[in-house]
Amino acid sequence: MATTSMTTYTAKLIDGPLEGKTITTSFLDSGDPRPRLELRAAAGGKHYLYVRGSASETEYASDDPSGSLPSAVAYRYVETVFD
C-alpha cells in the first residue's frame, strides 16, 4: 500500500450483518481512528452500529516509516438501530 498523507484507513467489519465487508473512512481531526461507525442499511429505515475492536485487531502499513497511523482497524457489531 502506497502511503501519501494517510487521511483514510480501512474499517474491517468482523461480525454482525455486514461481516466480511470493508469500507474506507477518514481519521478524526485528532488523527485517531473513529471509535464507532454508524452505517446505513441498503434497504429499510435502519442503520448498524459498530465499535472499534481491540488494539490487537489493528494493522499498520509495512511501508509507513512512522508507523503511527493504522492502515486497517477492525470493528465489532453492537446493534441495529431502527429510524
N, C-alpha and C positions, 0 to 999 in steps of 0.2 A: 504494500500500500504506500503510495507516494504521499508524503506529508507536505502540506502547504502551511497555512496558518492554523490549521486544525480548529475550525469553529464548529464542526459537527462530529458526531460519533454514531455508531450503530447500536441501536437498542435491540437486544435479542429477547424475545418473549418466550420464556422457557416452560410455561404451563398455561392452563386455562383454555378458553375458547380460541385464542389466537396462537396457541403453542406452535413453535417452529417458525413463526414469521419474524422478519426483521424490518426495522424502519430506521431511517436516518433522522436524527433530531439534533438540535443545537444545544450547546452548553449554556448554563445560566450565565448571567453577566459576571458572576464571581469566578467563572472558569470551571465550576463543578458540574458533574452530570446531574440531570434532573432527578430529584428524589422520587417523583411519581409521574406517571403518564396517564392521561385520560384520552382514550381512543374511541371515536365514534364507530358504531357498528354500521355495516354496509346497508342493512335494512332495519326498519323499526326505529322507534324513538328510544334508543338506549346507547350507553357507552360503557366501555370496560375500564376499570381502574387497575393499574399495575404499579407496583412499587419496586424500587431498586433492590437488587439482591445483595448478598454479602460481598466483601472485598475479594474473596476467592473466585467470584464469578465475573471478574473484570479482566479484560485483556488489554495489553499495551502493544503498540506497533513496534516491531523489532528495529525499524529504521528511523525511529524517533530519537534523536540524540539526547533530548532532555528526559524523555520517558515520563514526563509529568502528567500528560493528558491521556486518558484511555482511548483506545480505538473502538472498543466494544464493551458494553455493560449489559448484564443480564437483569431482566425484570420479571418479577413473580406476580401472578394474578391474585387480586384481592376480591373483587366483586363486580357484578354487573349493576349499573345504575340506570333506572328507567326514568326518562324525561317526563 
